[in-house]
Amino acid sequence: VTGIGRGQGRPVAVLGYDATVLAGTQGFRNHEKTDRLLAQALQQRLPVVLLAEGGGGRPGDVDLPIVAGLHLGTFAAFARLNGRVPVVGIVAGRCFAGNAALLGCCDLIIATKGSNIGMGGPAMVEGGGLGVFTPEQIGPSEVQHANGVIDVLVDNEAQAVAAVRQYLGLLAGPAEPGPAPDPLALRAVVPENRLRVYDSRAAMQGLADVGSLLMLRTGFGAGIHTALARIGGRAVGLMANNPQHLGGAIDADAADKAARFMQLCNAHGLPIVSLVDTPGFMVGPETEATAQVRHVSRLFIAAGHLRVPLLAVVLRKGYGLGAMAMTAGGFHESLATVAWPTGEFGGMGLEGAVRLGYRKELEAVPEGPEREALFDRLVAEQYAKGHALNMAATLEIDAVIDPAETRDWLLNALQAAPVRPVEAVPVIDAW
């Protein structure tokens, strides 16, 4: 079922496979009908909403005399929409094979609990000699949410449609400012004790217009939170390190999540607000086994291609390469990098820097209270040296601001930060 209607005040192309007709499978005429809509969407720059429930290609298709039927243009046509128009997929039920391939090309995938997504359904799996499974055993929503396939997991189709409306509304341009949160609440986000963890989503909520926050990929890449929101009516992308996961260190999944998020914002002209609290990239033998080097470096590549402004606010820890990656590749690569008074900086985490840099001095003192006291004193010295005020005084960051003034500071910066024209087609890479 295909059509063009209006959603959130703009024309929208909608493509819905009907699971009640041949299980929502794809035949030759089906593809012709789909291709016609996709061509119109690309020509008229229409957002596309795909209702993807269905079983994929139809074995024994009798629409036309064909052999393999692999000269189809649908998948290439759908892929060409990437980065040019918003493309959203909804799954409520079973989505396999060709339907899942189209779904995977979407910018945003919304699925209901109890849905299933897989590159092959039970018949294909069994035909490949891989065993006999029920549809519910293949790609259940809890698995696909945890691995990052599903961006937004909802209870039912009504919530899925609401999420689509919110997403398309955010991409439609400025709106009237929504209710503002209490700015004073931001002063209480970061604990006074620098070793205490906290929920950085509170900072995101404290900056966004009330009710505008749309969290993305909450089941995947726990080290970084990502969301779309409005600040004073201006649509932005928000990302924040998560001190509750690995102390805020960036692992491979978090890096992939953040890099793809930057690409999404870049493709659709959304300025990025980065809330930084990280001791750097995660390290160690187990981490390197996840191809950490390849994954975290994508943050620099994604940032290097930004045509949208990135504004960085360091909430607490701004250490090493991880902090640079969160600020578009370096503290002077962002449109502006500021810190709250709780900000602390260094080439690596303070404790680790002291253990490495002062190893001889520490080993020269007897193990016990005396060595611990020396260690604490050296850490305190490093903290004072790398305090946010010293960073601003030496121009390594642009300013230190009151947390309660962060929203106003962002609004002023966004007003002076136009999005550069597209120089090349920006791609949203699923990785």
DAWO-V112692 format. One record per backbone hydrogen bond with DSSP energy under -1.0 kcal/mol. CO is the residue of the C=O (numbers start at 0). NH is the residue of the N-H. E is the energy in kcal/mol with one decimal. If there is no record, write none. Layout:
# DAWO-V112692
co->(CO:CO)
nh->(NH:NH)
e->(E:E)
This chain:
# DAWO-V112692
co->(0:2:4:6:9:11:12:13:14:17:17:20:21:22:25:26:27:28:29:30:31:32:33:34:35:36:37:38:39:40:46:47:48:49:50:53:55:57:63:72:73:74:75:77:78:80:80:85:86:86:87:88:89:90:92:93:94:95:96:97:98:99:101:102:107:108:108:109:110:111:114:115:117:120:121:122:123:124:125:133:134:138:139:140:141:142:143:143:150:151:153:155:156:157:158:159:160:161:162:163:164:165:166:178:181:182:183:184:185:192:198:199:200:201:203:208:213:216:220:222:224:225:226:227:228:229:230:232:233:235:236:237:238:239:241:244:245:249:250:251:252:253:254:255:256:257:258:259:260:261:262:263:264:270:271:272:273:274:275:275:277:279:283:284:286:287:290:291:292:294:295:296:297:298:299:302:306:308:309:310:311:312:313:315:316:317:318:319:320:321:323:323:329:335:336:337:338:339:342:343:345:348:349:350:351:352:353:357:358:359:361:367:368:369:370:371:372:373:374:375:376:377:378:379:380:381:385:386:387:388:389:390:390:391:398:401:402:404:405:406:407:408:409:410:413)
nh->(15:13:11:9:6:4:48:2:50:20:23:23:24:54:57:30:31:32:33:34:35:36:37:38:39:40:41:42:43:45:12:87:14:89:16:95:25:60:65:76:77:78:79:80:81:83:84:47:106:107:49:109:51:111:115:53:117:98:100:101:102:103:104:105:88:150:151:90:153:114:140:94:96:124:125:126:127:129:128:136:137:116:143:144:145:146:148:149:216:110:112:159:160:161:162:163:164:165:166:167:168:169:170:209:184:185:186:187:188:195:201:203:204:205:207:211:227:219:223:241:239:215:237:213:235:208:233:174:230:228:272:226:274:224:244:247:248:281:254:255:256:257:258:259:260:261:262:263:264:265:266:267:269:236:310:238:312:240:314:315:318:249:287:288:289:290:294:295:296:297:298:300:301:302:303:305:419:271:334:273:337:275:339:343:277:345:322:323:324:325:326:328:332:311:397:313:400:342:387:317:319:352:353:354:355:356:357:361:362:363:364:371:372:373:374:375:376:377:378:379:380:381:382:383:384:385:344:390:391:392:393:395:396:394:338:404:405:408:409:410:411:412:413:414:416)
e->(-3.0:-3.1:-2.7:-1.2:-3.0:-2.6:-2.6:-1.8:-3.2:-1.9:-1.0:-1.8:-1.5:-1.4:-2.1:-2.2:-1.9:-2.4:-2.3:-3.1:-1.7:-1.5:-2.4:-2.3:-1.7:-2.5:-2.2:-2.5:-2.7:-2.5:-2.9:-2.9:-2.7:-3.0:-2.5:-2.6:-2.7:-1.1:-1.1:-2.5:-2.7:-2.1:-1.9:-1.1:-1.6:-2.1:-2.0:-2.7:-1.9:-1.5:-3.3:-3.1:-2.6:-2.1:-2.8:-2.6:-2.3:-1.5:-2.2:-1.9:-2.2:-2.6:-1.2:-2.0:-2.9:-1.9:-2.0:-2.2:-2.6:-1.8:-1.6:-2.5:-1.3:-2.5:-2.7:-2.7:-1.7:-2.2:-1.9:-1.5:-1.3:-2.5:-2.2:-2.2:-1.4:-1.7:-1.2:-2.2:-2.4:-2.2:-2.1:-1.7:-2.6:-2.0:-2.2:-2.1:-2.5:-2.3:-2.6:-3.0:-2.3:-2.0:-1.5:-3.2:-1.3:-1.4:-1.2:-1.3:-1.3:-1.9:-1.7:-1.3:-2.6:-1.7:-1.9:-2.3:-2.2:-1.3:-2.0:-2.3:-2.2:-2.6:-3.3:-3.2:-2.8:-3.6:-1.6:-1.7:-2.5:-2.2:-3.3:-2.3:-3.2:-3.1:-2.0:-2.4:-1.8:-2.4:-2.3:-2.4:-2.5:-2.5:-2.7:-2.4:-1.8:-2.4:-1.9:-2.3:-2.4:-2.5:-2.7:-1.5:-2.7:-3.0:-2.9:-2.3:-3.0:-1.9:-2.4:-1.3:-1.9:-2.0:-2.5:-1.3:-1.8:-1.5:-2.1:-2.8:-1.4:-1.2:-1.5:-1.6:-2.9:-2.1:-2.2:-1.5:-2.1:-2.6:-2.4:-2.9:-2.5:-2.5:-2.5:-3.1:-2.3:-1.2:-1.7:-1.6:-2.6:-1.6:-1.1:-2.5:-2.2:-2.6:-3.1:-3.0:-2.5:-2.5:-1.7:-2.4:-2.0:-2.7:-2.4:-2.3:-2.2:-3.1:-2.3:-2.5:-2.7:-1.3:-1.4:-2.3:-2.4:-1.9:-2.6:-2.6:-2.2:-2.5:-2.3:-2.2:-2.1:-2.2:-2.6:-2.4:-2.2:-2.4:-2.0:-2.0:-2.3:-2.3:-1.7:-2.3:-1.1:-1.3:-1.8:-2.3:-1.6:-2.5:-2.7:-2.4:-2.3:-2.2:-2.9:-1.7:-1.5)
